[in-house]
Each structure stands twice: as structure tokens, then as C-alpha cells.
Amino acid sequence: MRVLFIGDVVGENGIDLLYRGFSEIKSEYSPDVVIINGENSHKTGTGITEKEVRQFFSLGADVITGGNHSLRKCNIDFYEENEFVLCPVNFNVADEKCGVCVLDMGKNSICVVSLIGTVFLDANRNPFFEMDNIIKKYGDMPIFVDFHAEATSEKYALAHYLDGKVSAIVGTHTHIQTNDDHIFPKGTAYISDAGSTCALDSVLGMEKTACVQKQKYLCPVKFDVAKGEGYICGVVIDIDDKTHKAVSISKIHKKIS
């Protein structure tokens, strides 16, 4: 089984970049499953609505995962009503049907989990105990985890804890693709951050001038999504159909002019 994961898509510009470059990526890698993190895809750069969901599915996404901005533009019932649109399962207001789905492809199935960290983020349910419960229920199939977390220490700790219990843990949230893609000793694929799909001349996909003002003067500013050329970032993971262990993980970093 081959899983293609695309990191945080930022605003309308990020979606436009996907429309211009995604078909080539799909043709090159021929994935069985496509997962896209869409929690920043609204035109404001935070949140997601039905409009962006339709756009992702029209591109060929099978599952859309979330993060700390998942509830910026919608209520929790949005995720309760959309089986393959996920917010973090361990949000205090969420439950399993909001953050876990099973994609049945006939011969094979895969469980996809949207999970959020708790270090330097809002207090939500403990991701370690949350995954214990999920593995008890779905441990007989491959499990893919989008771990939306700030601290690499928390990401690595969870990866070591879940090594051999899940097929892949892919980090999101920090928007910068890391260079630590590898497979843990017991067969779990890992990367600290898959990167983002956004404008190159930006700060994490947002217009740079406002971001500089915010950091320099520590004052409230209005952020706008940056426009123009950029990149599509993500990973491709191959999972053994019998053992459910990861066979390979490789980064995608495609520039779109």
C-alpha cells in the first residue's frame, strides 16, 4: 500500500498550488491513498469549510486531516457529519468519529488518525492514552497518524512509544519540512514535519511584512495569506500489506512557479 500525504495547505494560494502541481505528483507516485492536511486551507489561512473540502476531494483526496485551527471556521458537528474529514481526535470536544476513519479499499483497509500534541499547545486529552484506545480497536490494520504538534520532543517520544504499533507517524503544524524521515526499528515510518503547501516568499504561508511586524514589535497585526509561486510538500510511504510495517518513506518538495 502506498500512502501520499500532503502537509498543511495554506489558504487559497496553497490550494491553487495543489491544482497546478498535484496531478503530476499523483502520476509520478501512483498512490493508493491520498491524505491532505487542510486545517489552514481557508482563505484567511486558518480553518476549513465545506468549500475547501470539496476542492480537496475534487483533486483526489481520500482523507482530510486537521490540527489546532480545525474549529476556527466550523463547529464540531462538521466533523461528526463528514466521515473522511477529521479534526484531532483528542480535542476535548471531539470523539472517535471526529478524528478517526477507516478507508476500505476492498483488498486492504487503512485507519487514519488526526491527533494533536499538548506541549506548547492548548490543553487537550493526552495523545499517548488516546492512541492506546485507538490501537486496541484498530490494531489489526495499518494505522496512519497525522500528529499535529509543536515540540519535536513530543513527536519523537510518541513515535518511540508507538513504534511497531502503527505504520506511520507524520508530523504537521510547524510548516517546515524536516530532514529526519526514517523508519523506526520496529517498522514505523516517521518524519517530524512533512512541510507545507504555500507561497515561497512568506512566513509559513502568511504575508511576510505583517509577520515581521508581529515578531519585532509584539503587537497585534492582521495576517493575510501570501500569494505567488511556492511549493508542495509531503511524504510518500510504502506499507507492507501483510505485516503493516513501513517499507520506505521519502519526502516530496515540489516547487510550483
C-alpha positions in Angstrom: 0.0 0.0 0.0 1.3 3.4 -0.9 0.2 6.5 1.0 0.7 10.0 -0.3 0.5 12.7 2.4 0.4 16.4 1.7 1.4 18.8 4.5 -0.5 21.8 5.7 -2.1 23.6 2.8 -2.2 27.3 3.5 -5.1 29.4 2.1 -6.3 29.9 -1.5 -2.8 30.2 -2.7 -1.9 26.8 -1.3 -5.0 25.2 -3.0 -4.0 26.9 -6.3 -0.5 25.4 -6.0 -2.1 22.0 -5.5 -4.3 22.4 -8.5 -1.3 23.2 -10.6 1.1 20.5 -9.4 -0.9 17.7 -7.8 -1.7 15.7 -10.9 2.0 15.4 -11.8 2.7 14.2 -8.2 0.0 11.6 -8.4 1.2 10.4 -11.8 4.7 10.0 -10.5 3.9 8.2 -7.3 0.6 6.4 -8.1 -0.6 6.3 -4.5 -3.3 4.0 -3.2 -4.3 6.5 -0.6 -4.2 10.3 -0.6 -4.3 12.3 2.7 -4.1 16.1 2.9 -3.8 18.3 6.0 -6.4 21.0 5.4 -6.7 22.9 8.7 -5.1 26.1 7.2 -6.8 26.0 3.8 -9.5 28.6 4.4 -8.8 31.9 2.5 -7.8 33.5 5.8 -5.1 30.9 6.4 -6.8 29.3 9.4 -9.6 26.8 9.5 -11.5 24.9 6.8 -15.0 25.0 5.4 -17.1 22.9 3.0 -15.7 24.8 0.1 -12.1 23.7 0.7 -13.3 20.2 1.5 -14.9 20.0 -2.0 -11.8 21.3 -3.6 -9.6 18.7 -1.9 -11.9 15.8 -2.8 -12.0 17.0 -6.4 -8.3 16.8 -6.5 -8.4 13.2 -5.4 -8.0 13.3 -1.6 -9.4 10.3 0.3 -9.0 11.8 3.8 -8.5 15.4 5.1 -6.8 15.8 8.5 -6.8 18.7 10.9 -5.0 20.5 13.7 -5.2 23.3 16.2 -7.2 25.5 13.7 -9.8 22.9 12.8 -12.6 24.6 14.7 -11.8 28.2 13.5 -14.5 28.2 10.8 -16.8 25.4 11.8 -18.3 23.6 14.7 -17.5 20.0 15.9 -20.7 18.7 14.2 -19.0 19.5 10.8 -16.6 16.6 11.6 -19.3 14.4 13.1 -21.2 14.6 9.8 -18.2 14.2 7.4 -16.6 10.7 7.8 -13.4 11.4 5.9 -12.8 15.0 7.2 -11.0 14.8 10.5 -10.1 17.1 13.4 -7.8 15.9 16.2 -9.4 13.0 17.9 -8.1 14.1 21.3 -9.7 17.6 21.2 -11.7 17.9 24.4 -14.9 18.4 22.4 -14.2 15.6 20.0 -14.6 11.8 20.0 -13.5 8.9 17.8 -15.9 9.6 14.9 -14.5 13.2 14.6 -10.8 12.2 14.4 -10.6 8.6 13.2 -11.7 7.0 9.9 -11.2 3.7 8.1 -10.7 3.8 4.4 -11.9 0.5 2.9 -10.2 -0.1 -0.5 -11.5 -3.7 -1.0 -8.4 -5.8 -0.7 -6.9 -3.6 2.0 -8.1 -1.0 4.6 -6.2 1.7 6.5 -7.1 3.5 9.7 -6.3 7.3 9.5 -5.9 9.2 12.8 -5.8 13.0 13.3 -4.0 13.7 16.6 -2.8 16.8 18.3 0.0 17.3 20.8 -0.2 19.1 24.2 3.3 20.6 24.6 3.1 24.4 23.9 -0.5 24.0 22.7 -3.9 24.1 24.3 -4.7 21.5 26.9 -6.4 18.6 25.2 -6.6 14.9 26.1 -3.3 13.0 26.4 -2.3 11.7 22.9 -0.5 8.7 24.4 -3.6 7.3 26.1 -5.7 8.3 23.2 -3.6 6.2 20.9 -3.7 3.3 23.3 -7.5 3.2 22.9 -7.3 3.5 19.1 -4.8 0.7 18.8 -7.0 -1.6 20.8 -9.8 -1.1 18.3 -7.9 -0.8 15.0 -4.6 -2.6 15.6 -5.4 -5.3 13.1 -4.9 -2.9 10.2 -2.4 -0.3 9.1 -2.7 2.9 11.1 -1.5 6.2 9.8 -1.2 9.1 12.3 -1.1 12.8 11.4 0.5 14.1 14.7 -0.1 17.9 14.7 2.3 19.0 17.4 4.7 21.9 18.2 7.5 20.1 20.0 9.8 17.6 18.2 10.5 16.0 21.6 6.8 15.1 22.0 6.7 13.9 18.4 9.7 11.6 18.9 8.5 10.4 22.2 5.2 9.3 20.8 6.9 7.7 17.8 9.1 5.6 20.0 6.1 4.7 22.1 4.1 3.6 19.1 6.9 2.0 17.1 5.6 -1.3 15.7 2.1 -0.5 16.8 1.3 1.9 13.9 2.5 2.1 10.3 3.4 5.8 10.2 3.5 8.9 12.3 3.8 12.1 10.2 4.3 15.4 12.0 2.5 18.6 10.9 1.9 22.1 12.3 5.4 23.8 12.1 5.1 24.0 8.3 8.8 23.5 7.7 9.8 20.1 6.2 12.4 18.4 8.3 15.2 16.1 7.3 14.6 13.2 9.6 12.4 10.9 7.6 13.2 7.3 8.5 11.8 4.0 9.7 12.0 3.2 13.4 13.4 -0.2 14.4 10.0 -2.0 14.7 8.7 -0.7 11.4 7.0 2.7 11.9 7.7 5.4 9.3 8.4 8.8 10.8 9.1 12.5 9.9 8.9 15.4 12.4 7.2 17.6 9.9 6.0 16.9 6.3 6.2 20.6 5.4 3.5 22.8 4.0 1.9 23.8 0.7 2.2 27.5 0.5 3.9 30.5 -1.1 7.7 30.5 -1.0 8.1 34.3 -0.3 6.3 34.1 3.0 6.5 33.2 6.7 4.9 29.8 6.9 2.5 30.8 4.1 1.5 34.1 5.5 2.4 37.6 4.1 5.9 38.4 5.4 5.6 42.1 6.3 2.9 41.6 8.9 4.8 38.6 10.4 7.9 40.7 10.7 6.0 43.5 12.5 4.4 40.9 14.8 7.7 39.4 15.8 9.6 42.8 16.1 7.1 44.8 18.0 5.0 42.1 19.7 1.8 43.9 18.7 -1.5 42.7 17.2 -1.5 42.6 13.4 -3.8 41.3 10.6 -2.3 38.3 8.8 -3.0 37.7 5.1 -2.1 34.6 3.1 0.9 35.2 0.9 0.5 34.7 -2.9 2.7 33.6 -5.7 5.0 30.8 -6.5 5.6 28.2 -3.9 6.0 24.5 -3.2 4.0 21.4 -2.4 5.5 19.4 0.5 4.7 16.0 1.8 5.8 12.4 2.0 5.2 9.1 0.3 5.1 6.0 2.5 5.0 2.4 1.3 3.4 -0.1 3.8 3.7 -3.9 3.6 0.2 -5.3 3.1 0.8 -8.3 5.3 2.9 -7.0 8.2 1.5 -3.4 8.1 5.1 -2.2 8.7 6.5 0.6 6.7 8.9 -0.3 3.9 10.0 3.1 2.9 9.4 6.8 3.4 10.5 9.6 1.1 10.0 13.4 1.1 8.2 15.4 -1.6 9.3 19.1 -2.1 8.0 20.2 -5.4 8.4 23.9 -6.5 5.5 25.4 -8.4 6.3 28.6 -10.4 
